[in-house]
Amino acid sequence: MFFRRRNEKGRFKPVWLFILLSFTFYIPVAVGAGIVPLLGMLMLPKTVCYILLIRVFLLAMLKDVNKTKQ
């Protein structure tokens, strides 16, 4: 849904990229961390992607709340 709407202007424009990057960092960990434990370090950028997602949604929610108060 977010990928299909990536060209639209709006708050959720970067969400598809954060989701894609999150899975990109997680797949090597899920597949190869048992063999190469150092791959577990890829969970750090995955976590950063999740934090950025939360930030986008919180900012959107705050803007909506501020619009309803006015």
Secondary structure, 3 states (H helix, E strand, C coil): CCCCCCCCCCCCCCHHHHHHHHHHHHHHHHHHCCCCHHHHHHHHHHHHHHHHHHHHHHHHHHHHHHHHHC
